[in-house]
Amino acid sequence: MPGDEPNPPKGALHPIYTVTNIQTKVRVLDGIKVTYSSWVKLFKLHARGYKVMAHIDGTPAAPKTAADYEQWCEIDAIVLQWIYGSLFEDLISRVLDNDTTAFAAW
């Protein structure tokens, strides 16, 4: 089932804004203690729970003309921070890019 659960009602806080440190939820992928397959499973579990699967499953981004485009960009940046923040330092350089999306890094 591609995409995400519906966005919260207008004025409601999106669940992603309640996460202050993804590393307490998704362990850092180092390839030794935490394998890629374990990391993916944990990351997807939290992405679904925090209603951001659409940012890593290939669902098209909100159009630039959409009313919620800015919020989509903010949430995508946070998911991208989650990805970067849960990778071992040696792995970050493989996906770190100035102009990317969470899906591209995923």
C-alpha positions, -999 to 999 in steps of 0.1 A, spaced: 0 0 0 20 30 -12 18 63 5 11 74 39 -18 75 63 -38 107 60 -22 138 74 -35 150 108 -64 175 108 -55 211 101 -40 227 132 -30 193 147 7 186 153 21 160 128 35 130 148 70 135 133 74 167 153 72 147 186 105 128 179 134 146 195 161 120 189 157 92 163 187 73 177 166 64 208 142 46 184 163 34 155 198 22 163 227 35 142 235 14 112 271 5 115 271 -28 95 285 -47 125 262 -45 155 233 -32 135 229 -48 100 213 -31 71 182 -54 71 176 -48 109 180 -10 104 156 -10 75 130 -29 95 133 -6 125 133 26 103 102 15 84 84 6 116 90 41 129 83 58 96 49 40 95 41 49 131 50 85 126 31 87 93 60 95 70 63 63 49 54 84 18 88 100 22 107 68 17 84 45 -4 85 64 -37 52 82 -33 55 114 -54 62 146 -35 35 171 -30 33 194 -61 50 228 -55 16 245 -60 -1 224 -33 -12 242 -1 8 217 20 40 218 -1 60 237 26 49 212 53 58 183 30 93 198 25 97 203 63 87 168 70 109 154 43 139 173 58 132 158 92 130 123 76 163 130 59 177 141 92 165 107 107 183 89 79 216 108 84 213 106 121 210 69 121 239 61 99 275 54 111 298 83 101 316 62 74 282 56 57 269 92 57 293 103 30 276 78 6 242 95 8 250 131 20 240 156 -6 230 193 -5 198 190 -27 182 157 -20 151 142 -6 146 115 20 135 91 -7 167 97 -28 188 91 3 168 61 12 
